[in-house]
Amino acid sequence: MKTIYDCHRKRRDEVRDEILNWIYLNQHRTPLEIITGNSEGMKWVVREICKQNSIHVRESWVNGGVLLIDKV
């Protein structure tokens, strides 16, 4: 079963407030999928939060609207 955080219908400030907590709560369920859609701004928000917390995030090669976290 995939562990997914969907950014659709969320504002960037909502994602800033929620995403790190969601990652830590689900860190044992990797890989984690974060659906950003094609929004470069949303991808930037997620990447920055991960970078600030030393969490490696990568773009899915299958779907460019999905960011993946393999290990926390």
Backbone as XML, in Angstrom:
<?xml version="1.0"?>
<chain id="A" units="angstrom">
  <residue number="1" name="MET">
    <atom name="N" x="0.841" y="-1.188" z="0.000"/>
    <atom name="CA" x="0.000" y="0.000" z="0.000"/>
    <atom name="C" x="0.884" y="1.249" z="0.000"/>
  </residue>
  <residue number="2" name="LYS">
    <atom name="N" x="0.605" y="2.155" z="-0.903"/>
    <atom name="CA" x="1.387" y="3.376" z="-1.006"/>
    <atom name="C" x="0.987" y="4.376" z="0.073"/>
  </residue>
  <residue number="3" name="THR">
    <atom name="N" x="1.969" y="5.122" z="0.539"/>
    <atom name="CA" x="1.720" y="6.204" z="1.482"/>
    <atom name="C" x="1.846" y="7.499" z="0.693"/>
  </residue>
  <residue number="4" name="ILE">
    <atom name="N" x="0.725" y="8.208" z="0.567"/>
    <atom name="CA" x="0.652" y="9.352" z="-0.344"/>
    <atom name="C" x="0.172" y="10.602" z="0.388"/>
  </residue>
  <residue number="5" name="TYR">
    <atom name="N" x="0.846" y="11.709" z="0.106"/>
    <atom name="CA" x="0.394" y="13.034" z="0.534"/>
    <atom name="C" x="0.040" y="13.785" z="-0.736"/>
  </residue>
  <residue number="6" name="ASP">
    <atom name="N" x="-1.200" y="14.218" z="-0.846"/>
    <atom name="CA" x="-1.681" y="14.886" z="-2.048"/>
    <atom name="C" x="-1.779" y="16.388" z="-1.802"/>
  </residue>
  <residue number="7" name="CYS">
    <atom name="N" x="-1.021" y="17.160" z="-2.549"/>
    <atom name="CA" x="-0.997" y="18.621" z="-2.402"/>
    <atom name="C" x="-2.129" y="19.314" z="-3.156"/>
  </residue>
  <residue number="8" name="HIS">
    <atom name="N" x="-2.869" y="18.566" z="-3.958"/>
    <atom name="CA" x="-3.967" y="19.188" z="-4.710"/>
    <atom name="C" x="-4.974" y="19.806" z="-3.744"/>
  </residue>
  <residue number="9" name="ARG">
    <atom name="N" x="-5.497" y="20.949" z="-4.122"/>
    <atom name="CA" x="-6.483" y="21.701" z="-3.335"/>
    <atom name="C" x="-5.931" y="22.195" z="-2.007"/>
  </residue>
  <residue number="10" name="LYS">
    <atom name="N" x="-4.605" y="22.277" z="-1.885"/>
    <atom name="CA" x="-3.971" y="22.818" z="-0.687"/>
    <atom name="C" x="-3.147" y="24.036" z="-1.077"/>
  </residue>
  <residue number="11" name="ARG">
    <atom name="N" x="-3.138" y="25.011" z="-0.195"/>
    <atom name="CA" x="-2.292" y="26.181" z="-0.412"/>
    <atom name="C" x="-0.870" y="25.840" z="0.004"/>
  </residue>
  <residue number="12" name="ARG">
    <atom name="N" x="0.081" y="26.586" z="-0.515"/>
    <atom name="CA" x="1.489" y="26.318" z="-0.200"/>
    <atom name="C" x="1.775" y="26.464" z="1.276"/>
  </residue>
  <residue number="13" name="ASP">
    <atom name="N" x="1.131" y="27.430" z="1.942"/>
    <atom name="CA" x="1.370" y="27.587" z="3.377"/>
    <atom name="C" x="0.803" y="26.409" z="4.168"/>
  </residue>
  <residue number="14" name="GLU">
    <atom name="N" x="-0.273" y="25.796" z="3.700"/>
    <atom name="CA" x="-0.800" y="24.585" z="4.338"/>
    <atom name="C" x="0.226" y="23.457" z="4.243"/>
  </residue>
  <residue number="15" name="VAL">
    <atom name="N" x="0.789" y="23.291" z="3.046"/>
    <atom name="CA" x="1.779" y="22.239" z="2.827"/>
    <atom name="C" x="3.002" y="22.499" z="3.702"/>
  </residue>
  <residue number="16" name="ARG">
    <atom name="N" x="3.450" y="23.757" z="3.783"/>
    <atom name="CA" x="4.593" y="24.093" z="4.648"/>
    <atom name="C" x="4.330" y="23.666" z="6.094"/>
  </residue>
  <residue number="17" name="ASP">
    <atom name="N" x="3.096" y="23.864" z="6.543"/>
    <atom name="CA" x="2.749" y="23.530" z="7.928"/>
    <atom name="C" x="2.615" y="22.029" z="8.168"/>
  </residue>
  <residue number="18" name="GLU">
    <atom name="N" x="2.189" y="21.279" z="7.164"/>
    <atom name="CA" x="1.840" y="19.866" z="7.347"/>
    <atom name="C" x="2.892" y="18.857" z="6.906"/>
  </residue>
  <residue number="19" name="ILE">
    <atom name="N" x="3.657" y="19.159" z="5.885"/>
    <atom name="CA" x="4.431" y="18.119" z="5.191"/>
    <atom name="C" x="5.504" y="17.478" z="6.067"/>
  </residue>
  <residue number="20" name="LEU">
    <atom name="N" x="6.234" y="18.253" z="6.839"/>
    <atom name="CA" x="7.307" y="17.680" z="7.653"/>
    <atom name="C" x="6.737" y="16.729" z="8.707"/>
  </residue>
  <residue number="21" name="ASN">
    <atom name="N" x="5.666" y="17.120" z="9.349"/>
    <atom name="CA" x="5.022" y="16.255" z="10.328"/>
    <atom name="C" x="4.538" y="14.964" z="9.667"/>
  </residue>
  <residue number="22" name="TRP">
    <atom name="N" x="3.943" y="15.079" z="8.474"/>
    <atom name="CA" x="3.472" y="13.902" z="7.748"/>
    <atom name="C" x="4.632" y="12.969" z="7.407"/>
  </residue>
  <residue number="23" name="ILE">
    <atom name="N" x="5.746" y="13.550" z="6.972"/>
    <atom name="CA" x="6.922" y="12.727" z="6.630"/>
    <atom name="C" x="7.396" y="11.954" z="7.850"/>
  </residue>
  <residue number="24" name="TYR">
    <atom name="N" x="7.536" y="12.621" z="8.984"/>
    <atom name="CA" x="8.026" y="11.939" z="10.183"/>
    <atom name="C" x="7.033" y="10.918" z="10.721"/>
  </residue>
  <residue number="25" name="LEU">
    <atom name="N" x="5.745" y="11.206" z="10.615"/>
    <atom name="CA" x="4.743" y="10.240" z="11.070"/>
    <atom name="C" x="4.733" y="8.977" z="10.206"/>
  </residue>
  <residue number="26" name="ASN">
    <atom name="N" x="5.126" y="9.101" z="8.944"/>
    <atom name="CA" x="5.076" y="7.978" z="8.010"/>
    <atom name="C" x="6.448" y="7.469" z="7.586"/>
  </residue>
  <residue number="27" name="GLN">
    <atom name="N" x="7.499" y="7.856" z="8.292"/>
    <atom name="CA" x="8.855" y="7.517" z="7.866"/>
    <atom name="C" x="9.117" y="6.019" z="7.783"/>
  </residue>
  <residue number="28" name="HIS">
    <atom name="N" x="8.357" y="5.221" z="8.487"/>
    <atom name="CA" x="8.536" y="3.764" z="8.447"/>
    <atom name="C" x="7.790" y="3.126" z="7.267"/>
  </residue>
  <residue number="29" name="ARG">
    <atom name="N" x="7.075" y="3.935" z="6.476"/>
    <atom name="CA" x="6.284" y="3.424" z="5.353"/>
    <atom name="C" x="6.867" y="3.819" z="3.998"/>
  </residue>
  <residue number="30" name="THR">
    <atom name="N" x="8.161" y="3.974" z="3.917"/>
    <atom name="CA" x="8.777" y="4.402" z="2.663"/>
    <atom name="C" x="8.604" y="3.347" z="1.580"/>
  </residue>
  <residue number="31" name="PRO">
    <atom name="N" x="8.592" y="3.756" z="0.331"/>
    <atom name="CA" x="8.764" y="5.115" z="-0.157"/>
    <atom name="C" x="7.500" y="5.946" z="0.051"/>
  </residue>
  <residue number="32" name="LEU">
    <atom name="N" x="7.699" y="7.215" z="0.333"/>
    <atom name="CA" x="6.595" y="8.149" z="0.481"/>
    <atom name="C" x="6.401" y="8.881" z="-0.836"/>
  </residue>
  <residue number="33" name="GLU">
    <atom name="N" x="5.155" y="9.051" z="-1.234"/>
    <atom name="CA" x="4.836" y="9.776" z="-2.464"/>
    <atom name="C" x="4.176" y="11.092" z="-2.101"/>
  </residue>
  <residue number="34" name="ILE">
    <atom name="N" x="4.667" y="12.164" z="-2.688"/>
    <atom name="CA" x="4.065" y="13.478" z="-2.499"/>
    <atom name="C" x="3.607" y="13.948" z="-3.871"/>
  </residue>
  <residue number="35" name="ILE">
    <atom name="N" x="2.306" y="14.040" z="-4.040"/>
    <atom name="CA" x="1.746" y="14.454" z="-5.323"/>
    <atom name="C" x="1.669" y="15.975" z="-5.337"/>
  </residue>
  <residue number="36" name="THR">
    <atom name="N" x="2.458" y="16.575" z="-6.206"/>
    <atom name="CA" x="2.490" y="18.032" z="-6.328"/>
    <atom name="C" x="1.788" y="18.508" z="-7.584"/>
  </residue>
  <residue number="37" name="GLY">
    <atom name="N" x="1.542" y="17.613" z="-8.507"/>
    <atom name="CA" x="1.040" y="18.029" z="-9.808"/>
    <atom name="C" x="2.166" y="18.728" z="-10.556"/>
  </residue>
  <residue number="38" name="ASN">
    <atom name="N" x="1.810" y="19.543" z="-11.511"/>
    <atom name="CA" x="2.822" y="20.207" z="-12.323"/>
    <atom name="C" x="3.254" y="21.557" z="-11.758"/>
  </residue>
  <residue number="39" name="SER">
    <atom name="N" x="2.846" y="21.870" z="-10.550"/>
    <atom name="CA" x="3.176" y="23.157" z="-9.941"/>
    <atom name="C" x="4.637" y="23.197" z="-9.500"/>
  </residue>
  <residue number="40" name="GLU">
    <atom name="N" x="5.432" y="23.987" z="-10.213"/>
    <atom name="CA" x="6.842" y="24.138" z="-9.834"/>
    <atom name="C" x="6.958" y="24.796" z="-8.461"/>
  </residue>
  <residue number="41" name="GLY">
    <atom name="N" x="6.027" y="25.678" z="-8.137"/>
    <atom name="CA" x="6.034" y="26.333" z="-6.830"/>
    <atom name="C" x="5.827" y="25.345" z="-5.697"/>
  </residue>
  <residue number="42" name="MET">
    <atom name="N" x="4.905" y="24.409" z="-5.877"/>
    <atom name="CA" x="4.641" y="23.400" z="-4.849"/>
    <atom name="C" x="5.827" y="22.453" z="-4.728"/>
  </residue>
  <residue number="43" name="LYS">
    <atom name="N" x="6.420" y="22.079" z="-5.857"/>
    <atom name="CA" x="7.610" y="21.223" z="-5.819"/>
    <atom name="C" x="8.726" y="21.927" z="-5.055"/>
  </residue>
  <residue number="44" name="TRP">
    <atom name="N" x="8.887" y="23.227" z="-5.294"/>
    <atom name="CA" x="9.921" y="24.001" z="-4.615"/>
    <atom name="C" x="9.698" y="24.006" z="-3.103"/>
  </residue>
  <residue number="45" name="VAL">
    <atom name="N" x="8.447" y="24.201" z="-2.676"/>
    <atom name="CA" x="8.120" y="24.212" z="-1.240"/>
    <atom name="C" x="8.531" y="22.891" z="-0.600"/>
  </residue>
  <residue number="46" name="VAL">
    <atom name="N" x="8.126" y="21.785" z="-1.210"/>
    <atom name="CA" x="8.431" y="20.459" z="-0.659"/>
    <atom name="C" x="9.939" y="20.220" z="-0.641"/>
  </residue>
  <residue number="47" name="ARG">
    <atom name="N" x="10.612" y="20.546" z="-1.735"/>
    <atom name="CA" x="12.068" y="20.340" z="-1.793"/>
    <atom name="C" x="12.798" y="21.177" z="-0.742"/>
  </residue>
  <residue number="48" name="GLU">
    <atom name="N" x="12.399" y="22.417" z="-0.550"/>
    <atom name="CA" x="13.050" y="23.288" z="0.431"/>
    <atom name="C" x="12.892" y="22.761" z="1.847"/>
  </residue>
  <residue number="49" name="ILE">
    <atom name="N" x="11.685" y="22.317" z="2.196"/>
    <atom name="CA" x="11.454" y="21.764" z="3.529"/>
    <atom name="C" x="12.303" y="20.518" z="3.728"/>
  </residue>
  <residue number="50" name="CYS">
    <atom name="N" x="12.361" y="19.670" z="2.722"/>
    <atom name="CA" x="13.181" y="18.464" z="2.819"/>
    <atom name="C" x="14.662" y="18.825" z="2.933"/>
  </residue>
  <residue number="51" name="LYS">
    <atom name="N" x="15.108" y="19.774" z="2.138"/>
    <atom name="CA" x="16.510" y="20.197" z="2.178"/>
    <atom name="C" x="16.878" y="20.748" z="3.558"/>
  </residue>
  <residue number="52" name="GLN">
    <atom name="N" x="16.016" y="21.560" z="4.136"/>
    <atom name="CA" x="16.270" y="22.153" z="5.451"/>
    <atom name="C" x="16.360" y="21.087" z="6.546"/>
  </residue>
  <residue number="53" name="ASN">
    <atom name="N" x="15.762" y="19.923" z="6.295"/>
    <atom name="CA" x="15.737" y="18.852" z="7.295"/>
    <atom name="C" x="16.546" y="17.634" z="6.874"/>
  </residue>
  <residue number="54" name="SER">
    <atom name="N" x="17.426" y="17.819" z="5.891"/>
    <atom name="CA" x="18.331" y="16.760" z="5.405"/>
    <atom name="C" x="17.598" y="15.494" z="4.983"/>
  </residue>
  <residue number="55" name="ILE">
    <atom name="N" x="16.475" y="15.686" z="4.296"/>
    <atom name="CA" x="15.691" y="14.571" z="3.770"/>
    <atom name="C" x="15.863" y="14.578" z="2.251"/>
  </residue>
  <residue number="56" name="HIS">
    <atom name="N" x="16.345" y="13.460" z="1.709"/>
    <atom name="CA" x="16.552" y="13.362" z="0.257"/>
    <atom name="C" x="15.215" y="13.138" z="-0.434"/>
  </residue>
  <residue number="57" name="VAL">
    <atom name="N" x="14.917" y="13.976" z="-1.390"/>
    <atom name="CA" x="13.683" y="13.856" z="-2.174"/>
    <atom name="C" x="14.064" y="13.835" z="-3.652"/>
  </residue>
  <residue number="58" name="ARG">
    <atom name="N" x="13.332" y="13.046" z="-4.431"/>
    <atom name="CA" x="13.620" y="12.962" z="-5.868"/>
    <atom name="C" x="12.319" y="12.977" z="-6.640"/>
  </residue>
  <residue number="59" name="GLU">
    <atom name="N" x="12.425" y="13.395" z="-7.891"/>
    <atom name="CA" x="11.256" y="13.396" z="-8.762"/>
    <atom name="C" x="11.074" y="12.008" z="-9.354"/>
  </residue>
  <residue number="60" name="SER">
    <atom name="N" x="9.842" y="11.567" z="-9.412"/>
    <atom name="CA" x="9.540" y="10.279" z="-10.023"/>
    <atom name="C" x="9.866" y="10.322" z="-11.504"/>
  </residue>
  <residue number="61" name="TRP">
    <atom name="N" x="10.512" y="9.303" z="-12.007"/>
    <atom name="CA" x="10.814" y="9.256" z="-13.432"/>
    <atom name="C" x="9.592" y="8.807" z="-14.230"/>
  </residue>
  <residue number="62" name="VAL">
    <atom name="N" x="8.601" y="8.251" z="-13.563"/>
    <atom name="CA" x="7.371" y="7.814" z="-14.223"/>
    <atom name="C" x="6.376" y="8.972" z="-14.348"/>
  </residue>
  <residue number="63" name="ASN">
    <atom name="N" x="6.313" y="9.814" z="-13.296"/>
    <atom name="CA" x="5.343" y="10.909" z="-13.260"/>
    <atom name="C" x="6.027" y="12.140" z="-12.672"/>
  </residue>
  <residue number="64" name="GLY">
    <atom name="N" x="6.241" y="13.148" z="-13.481"/>
    <atom name="CA" x="6.918" y="14.363" z="-13.044"/>
    <atom name="C" x="6.159" y="15.172" z="-12.014"/>
  </residue>
  <residue number="65" name="GLY">
    <atom name="N" x="4.906" y="14.828" z="-11.765"/>
    <atom name="CA" x="4.088" y="15.519" z="-10.765"/>
    <atom name="C" x="4.133" y="14.849" z="-9.406"/>
  </residue>
  <residue number="66" name="VAL">
    <atom name="N" x="5.089" y="13.927" z="-9.222"/>
    <atom name="CA" x="5.216" y="13.195" z="-7.969"/>
    <atom name="C" x="6.658" y="13.286" z="-7.471"/>
  </residue>
  <residue number="67" name="LEU">
    <atom name="N" x="6.825" y="13.624" z="-6.200"/>
    <atom name="CA" x="8.120" y="13.592" z="-5.545"/>
    <atom name="C" x="8.160" y="12.377" z="-4.627"/>
  </residue>
  <residue number="68" name="LEU">
    <atom name="N" x="9.309" y="11.746" z="-4.527"/>
    <atom name="CA" x="9.469" y="10.529" z="-3.737"/>
    <atom name="C" x="10.525" y="10.701" z="-2.650"/>
  </residue>
  <residue number="69" name="ILE">
    <atom name="N" x="10.244" y="10.105" z="-1.507"/>
    <atom name="CA" x="11.216" y="10.044" z="-0.410"/>
    <atom name="C" x="11.420" y="8.566" z="-0.119"/>
  </residue>
  <residue number="70" name="ASP">
    <atom name="N" x="12.636" y="8.099" z="-0.317"/>
    <atom name="CA" x="12.932" y="6.672" z="-0.126"/>
    <atom name="C" x="13.357" y="6.339" z="1.288"/>
  </residue>
  <residue number="71" name="LYS">
    <atom name="N" x="13.944" y="7.305" z="1.975"/>
    <atom name="CA" x="14.473" y="7.050" z="3.316"/>
    <atom name="C" x="14.480" y="8.360" z="4.093"/>
  </residue>
  <residue number="72" name="VAL">
    <atom name="N" x="14.114" y="8.269" z="5.359"/>
    <atom name="CA" x="14.109" y="9.448" z="6.226"/>
    <atom name="C" x="15.142" y="9.242" z="7.297"/>
  </residue>
</chain>
